[in-house]
Amino acid sequence: GAGSPTPTPPSAAKPLPPVDAKPVPATAPAAAKPVADVGKTTQPTSSARMISPVQGSIIRAYSKGKNEGINIKGNAGAAVKAADGGTVAAITQSAEGVPIIVIRHPDNLLTVYANVSDVSVAKGDNVSKGASIAKLRGGDDSFVHFEVRKGFDSVDPAPYLN
């Protein structure tokens, strides 16, 4: 079968209609627009809101498949804190013998704290947001590798941190 030729579009023969400067009527009432939170509330509005596990700067950003969390540089020996309240689900070690802490939170969220020392919690412990769970390692390794996981999938921690 032979196809039919493509017709010339109607817009090719005549100019575009003039631009209508009138605003399009809103489909939703104006009151339904979300109001920006400008600090009126002192408590987080979601259990997913977290604090940074250490005070410092992010030295390596999240990149799915390359860096499953963020690396936060801090002072050697500084406290590593639970980003949110939860239960210590596991304490394991890297291949180099460096401790890794996993905390389970509501909404199927897990936080992972790697490259730490002097772990001060045990599996099964309930921890509150901001509780000290370990210390930062010394030397050039004084950073925490921090991950947020939804189930087993890593997600960017940035939206969860204040």
N, C-alpha and C positions, 0 to 999 in steps of 0.2 A: 503494500500500500504506500502510495505517495502521500506525504503530508501536505497540509494546506499552508500557504505562505502566511507569515506573521503580519497582521494588519498594522498599519502605522498608528501609534497611540494618538488618541484625540488631543492630548496636550501639545503635540508637536505642531499642530496647525494654528492654534490660537494662544495668546499670552495667558499667564496665570491670572486668576482673579485677584482683585485688590485685597491687601491684608486687612482683616477686620480688627480694629484696635480695641473693641469692646472685650472686657474680661469674660471668660467662660463662667457661667454660673456654677457655684460649688454644688457638688452632688451630696456632700455630707454637711450637717449643720456645723457652724463655726465652733460651737462649744465642744465638739468631739475631738478637736485638735489636741495632741499631747502637749502638756505644759512642761517646759524645761525645768529640771530640778536645780535650783540655784543655791543649794545648801540649806534648805528649810528643814530637811530631816537630818537627824544625827545618826540614825541607825540605817544600815544598808537595807534597801527595799527587797533584796533578793538574797537567798542563802548562798547563791553562787558568787557573790562579791567577796573578794579575798584581799588580804594584805600581802605585801612583798615579804618573802621569807627572810630576806636580809636587807639592810640599808646599803645601797650602793648603786652602781650603774650597770646597765645591761651591756655586756661585752660581746655577746653572741645572740642574735635574734632567732626566733622560731622560723624553721623552714621544713615543712612536711617532707619526710624521707631523708633529710640531711641532718637537721638538729630538731629532735622531737620536743624540745622545750626551749627555755632561754637560760643563758648563763649570766649570773649576776655577781659581779666582783664586789668584794667587801673586805673588811679588815680581818686578818688572821685571828682566830679565837673568838670572833663575834658570835653571838647567839644566832642560830638558824631557828626561825619561828614557824609554827603551823600557820599556813595561809588562811585556813578556815577551820572551824570546829569539826571533829570527826573521830573516827576510831583507827588506831594504827593497825593496818591490815597485814603488813609484812615488813620485816627488816632483813635485807639480803646484803650481798656484797658483789662488787664488780669483779671482773677477772683478776684485777690487781689487788683485791682484798679491801677496797674502799667501800664503806657502808652506803647503802641505799635504803631510804625509808619511804614506805607507801602508806598514805592515809586515805581512808574511804570517807566520803562526805555524802550528804543527801543528794538526790537527783542523779544517781549513778555516776557521780564524779569521783575521780581519784586524783590526788596530788602526789608527785614523786619528787624526792629530794635526794640528789646524788652528789658525790664528791664532798662528803661531810666527815666529821670525826666526833669522838666523844658523845655517842648517841645516848640520850638521857630518857628515852621512852622504851617500852616493850610492846610486843605484839599484843593486841587486845586492849591496850590503854585507850581511854577516852581523853582526847586533848581538846582544849578550847582554842579559839582563834587567838593567835599571838603568843601561845605557850611555847617556851623554848623546848626544842626537841633534839638539838645537836649543836655542834660548834663548827665554824668554818675552819678548814685545814690551813696550815701555815704555808709560807713560801709563795712561789708563783701559782700555787693551786688554791689560793684563797678566794674561790668563787663557788657558788652553789649552782648545780644544774637542776632547774626546776621545771617540772612538766605538769600539765593538766590533761587528764584523760577522761573522755566520756565513754564509759565502758572500757574497751581496750584500745580505742582510737585516740591518738594524740590530737589535741586541739591547741590553737594559739592561746597561751596564757594571758596575753595582753588585755583582752576584753574583761577578764575576771579580776584583774588587779586594780586597786584604787589608784 
